[in-house]
C-alpha cells in the first residue's frame, strides 16, 4: 500500500491488525520493503496515514491491536485512544516515549515498547565523536 492508503487488505484471515502511524516520510526512512513484507506475513498491516494529524491517524486505529509509532506520530492521548478500542501494544520505533504517550494509555493496560536501547549506543558514539571533534 502507498502512504496514506488506509484500505484493509482483502484477506481478513484472523491475523492481528497492525497500524503504522508514522508520517509517510518517517515510515520510508524506518522500514525497508522486505521488513514490511515480513510483517505482512504475520499481520494485516495498514497505514501509514497521509499526515500525523489525529484525524488522519484515528481511522487506522479502529481495528488495530498493535500500533507502530515513532518520530512525528501524534500523542496517544485519551481522544486518540477513543478510536483504538482493541489496542494492546504501542511499538515506538524511537527512543523516549515521554512526549508520545499519556497516562490514559497505561490506564488502559496498553503495553509500550521503545527502541531506546537500540538507539543508546549510536547516540553515545555520536555524542563522543562530537565532543572529540570540538
C-alpha positions in Angstrom: 0.0 0.0 0.0 1.1 3.6 -0.7 1.4 6.2 2.0 -2.0 7.4 3.0 -3.7 4.3 1.8 -5.9 3.2 4.7 -7.7 0.3 3.0 -7.7 -3.0 4.6 -6.0 -6.0 3.0 -8.5 -8.1 1.1 -7.7 -11.2 3.1 -9.1 -11.0 6.7 -7.8 -14.3 7.9 -7.6 -13.9 11.6 -4.2 -12.1 11.6 -3.8 -9.2 14.0 -4.1 -5.7 12.6 -1.0 -3.5 12.9 -1.5 0.2 12.3 1.6 2.1 11.2 1.0 5.6 12.5 4.3 7.1 11.4 4.2 10.1 9.0 4.9 8.9 5.4 8.4 10.4 5.3 9.5 8.8 8.6 7.8 5.5 7.5 10.0 5.5 4.4 13.2 6.0 6.5 12.3 3.4 9.1 11.1 0.4 7.0 12.6 -1.4 4.1 10.2 -3.2 1.7 11.5 -6.6 2.9 10.8 -5.7 6.5 7.2 -4.8 5.7 6.8 -8.0 3.7 7.8 -10.0 6.7 5.4 -8.0 8.9 2.6 -8.6 6.4 3.2 -12.4 6.6 2.2 -12.2 10.3 -0.3 -9.4 10.4 -2.7 -7.3 8.4 -0.7 -4.0 8.1 -2.5 -0.7 7.5 -1.0 2.8 7.1 0.9 5.0 7.2 -1.6 7.8 7.3 -1.3 10.8 4.9 -0.2 13.0 7.8 0.4 12.9 11.6 -2.8 14.7 12.3 -5.0 12.8 14.8 -7.9 12.9 12.3 -5.8 11.0 9.8 -4.4 8.5 12.3 -7.6 7.8 14.1 -9.3 5.6 11.4 -6.2 3.4 11.3 -6.6 2.5 14.9 -10.2 1.3 14.8 -9.3 -2.4 14.5 -5.6 -2.3 15.4 -4.3 -4.4 18.2 -0.8 -3.0 17.6 0.3 0.5 16.6 3.8 1.3 15.4 4.7 4.9 16.1 7.8 7.0 16.4 9.1 10.4 15.4 6.3 12.5 14.2 3.5 10.3 15.4 0.7 12.0 17.3 0.5 11.8 21.1 -1.6 8.8 22.2 -4.0 10.8 24.4 -7.5 9.9 25.5 -9.0 11.4 22.4 -6.9 9.3 20.0 -7.3 6.3 22.3 -11.1 6.5 22.0 -10.6 5.5 18.4 -8.5 2.5 19.4 -10.7 0.1 21.4 -8.7 -3.0 20.6 -5.2 -1.5 21.1 -2.9 -3.8 23.2 0.6 -2.6 22.2 2.3 0.6 21.1 5.7 -0.3 19.5 7.6 3.0 19.4 10.4 3.0 16.9 12.3 5.8 18.6 13.9 6.4 22.0 12.0 8.2 24.6 8.2 7.9 24.6 7.7 10.7 27.1 6.1 13.1 24.6 4.2 10.4 22.7 2.2 8.7 25.4 -0.3 9.6 28.2 -1.3 8.2 31.5 -4.6 7.1 29.7 -2.5 4.7 27.6 -1.2 3.0 30.7 -4.5 3.2 32.5 -6.0 1.1 29.6 -3.3 -1.5 30.1 -1.7 -0.9 26.7 1.9 -2.2 26.7 4.6 0.1 25.3 7.9 -0.9 23.8 10.6 1.5 22.7 13.8 1.5 20.7 15.7 3.4 23.4 18.2 0.6 24.0 18.9 0.2 20.3 19.4 3.9 20.0 21.7 4.2 23.0 25.0 3.1 21.5 24.7 5.1 18.3 23.7 8.2 20.3 26.7 7.7 22.7 29.1 7.3 19.7 27.7 10.4 18.1 28.0 12.4 21.3 31.5 11.2 22.0 32.6 12.0 18.4 31.1 15.4 18.6 32.9 16.2 21.8 36.2 14.9 20.4 35.8 17.0 17.2 35.5 20.2 19.2 
